[in-house]
Amino acid sequence: FKKAQVLVEIAEIQVKAGDFDGAKTTIETISDPFKKAQVLLEIAKAQARVGDIKGAKVTLTDANTLIETITTPHTKLKACLNIIKAQSQIQAKAGDIEGAIVIIAKIPDDKAKLEALMEIGEEQAIDGDIKGAKTIAKSMSDSFYKTIVYMEIAKAQAKTGDIDGAKTTAATIPEPFYKLKTLREIAKAQAKIGDIDEAKAIAETMPDSYLKSLAFREIAEEQVMAGDIDGAKITFTDAVAIAVTIIDYSNRSKSLKWIAKAQAKAGDIKGAKATITNITQFYHKLEPLIEVLKAQAKIGNIEEAKTTAAIFRDPYQKSIALLEIVHTFASSLNSRNISHIH
C-alpha cells in the first residue's frame, strides 16, 4: 500500500510537470485499479488542459477499462463518478460546454452534480473562457454554487483588465457576502494595474467594514509592490481608520494585525507601531511585533529591535523574537556583502 501511494505521488508530480508518458510508466506496477485509474484521469484532464483532446480521450478510455475491473461496489461507484466528471471536463476543454452539461446530468446525486458543474465553471473562468463559464453558471439551480462560479468569472475578468465586465458580473452574484468578496478582488486587480483611485472607489462601496479594511490593505500592498511607498502609507492609514470601526473585536484585531504586518514589511515601522496600539487582543500583536523588530534589524536598529522584543511576555516567545533579530540582521549583512561584491 505504501509503495503504491508513493508511486501515485510521483506520478502526480510528473503530471504537473507535463510528463504524461512518464506518469503512465510510473503507475504500471500499481496493482490497485482504482489508484491507477485515478492517476490516468488526472493525466487525461491535464492533456485536455494543454489542448491534447485526442490524447485525453485515449487516456480516459484506458481509465474506464481499469474501472470495469473494480469489484468493490462502493469503490466502483466512486470511480464511475470521477470518470463522468473527467469526461465532462475534457468535453468543456474541447469547447463543447453544452455537451459537458449533458454528461454531468448523468450524475445521480444532486450535490455531486452541482460540484461537478462548479469545478468546470471555475476552471473555464480561470482559463479565460468567460462565455463558457457563464453558460455553466446559468445552468445551475443552486445559488451558492452559482455564486462560486460567478466569483471566479469576475476575478478572471478583473485580472485581464475588464473591470466593467467584472463589476457587471459581481452585480449578478446572489449571495451578499460573496458579492463583497468579489468586489474586494476587483479592487485589488484595479490597484495592480495602477488605478488606485478607482480601486479605492470600488472598496468604498463595500458596506462591511471588515472586508473594506481588507480591501484597502490589499490596495496598499499593491502600491508597495509598485514602489509607491508614500501612497501606500496613506492607504494603510485609510485601512486602519476603517478597521477601528469594526464592531466585532476579533475581526477588528485580525484586520489591524494584518495591516500592521504589511506596514512593517513595507518598512513603515512608525505606522506599524501606531497600528499595533489599536489592537486590543495581545496575542494578535505578536505577529506584527515580530515584523516590526525584523524591519528594525534589517536597517541596523538593533537596540530598537531589542526594545520591541522586550514587549513579549512569554520567555519562549521573547527568545524567538531575539533569534529573528539575529537572523534578519545577518541576512541583511549578507545581502549588503553580495551587493558590494557585484
C-alpha positions, 0 to 999 in steps of 0.5 A, a space after each residue: 500500500 505504501 509503495 503504491 501511494 508513493 508511486 501515485 505521488 510521483 506520478 502526480 508530480 510528473 503530471 504537473 510537470 507535463 510528463 504524461 508518458 512518464 506518469 503512465 510508466 510510473 503507475 504500471 506496477 500499481 496493482 490497485 485499479 482504482 489508484 491507477 485509474 485515478 492517476 490516468 484521469 488526472 493525466 487525461 484532464 491535464 492533456 485536455 488542459 494543454 489542448 491534447 483532446 485526442 490524447 485525453 480521450 485515449 487516456 480516459 478510455 484506458 481509465 474506464 477499462 481499469 474501472 470495469 475491473 473494480 469489484 468493490 461496489 462502493 469503490 466502483 461507484 466512486 470511480 464511475 463518478 470521477 470518470 463522468 466528471 473527467 469526461 465532462 471536463 475534457 468535453 468543456 476543454 474541447 469547447 463543447 460546454 453544452 455537451 459537458 452539461 449533458 454528461 454531468 446530468 448523468 450524475 445521480 446525486 444532486 450535490 455531486 452534480 452541482 460540484 461537478 458543474 462548479 469545478 468546470 465553471 471555475 476552471 473555464 473562468 480561470 482559463 479565460 473562457 468567460 462565455 463558457 463559464 457563464 453558460 455553466 453558471 446559468 445552468 445551475 439551480 443552486 445559488 451558492 454554487 452559482 455564486 462560486 462560479 460567478 466569483 471566479 468569472 469576475 476575478 478572471 475578468 478583473 485580472 485581464 483588465 475588464 473591470 466593467 465586465 467584472 463589476 457587471 458580473 459581481 452585480 449578478 452574484 446572489 449571495 451578499 457576502 460573496 458579492 463583497 468578496 468579489 468586489 474586494 478582488 476587483 479592487 485589488 486587480 484595479 490597484 495592480 494595474 495602477 488605478 488606485 483611485 478607482 480601486 479605492 472607489 470600488 472598496 468604498 462601496 463595500 458596506 462591511 467594514 471588515 472586508 473594506 479594511 481588507 480591501 484597502 490593505 490589499 490596495 496598499 500592498 499593491 502600491 508597495 509592490 509598485 514602489 509607491 511607498 508614500 501612497 501606500 502609507 496613506 492607504 494603510 492609514 485609510 485601512 486602519 481608520 476603517 478597521 477601528 470601526 469594526 464592531 466585532 473585536 476579533 475581526 477588528 484585531 485580525 484586520 489591524 494585525 494584518 495591516 500592521 504586518 504589511 506596514 512593517 514589511 513595507 518598512 513603515 515601522 512608525 505606522 506599524 507601531 501606531 497600528 499595533 496600539 489599536 489592537 486590543 487582543 495581545 496575542 494578535 500583536 505578536 505577529 506584527 511585533 515580530 515584523 516590526 523588530 525584523 524591519 528594525 534589524 534589517 536597517 541596523 536598529 538593533 537596540 530598537 529591535 531589542 526594545 520591541 522584543 522586550 514587549 513579549 511576555 512569554 520567555 519562549 516567545 521573547 527568545 524567538 523574537 531575539 533569534 529573528 533579530 539575529 537572523 534578519 540582521 545577518 541576512 541583511 549583512 549578507 545581502 549588503 556583502 553580495 551587493 558590494 561584491 557585484 
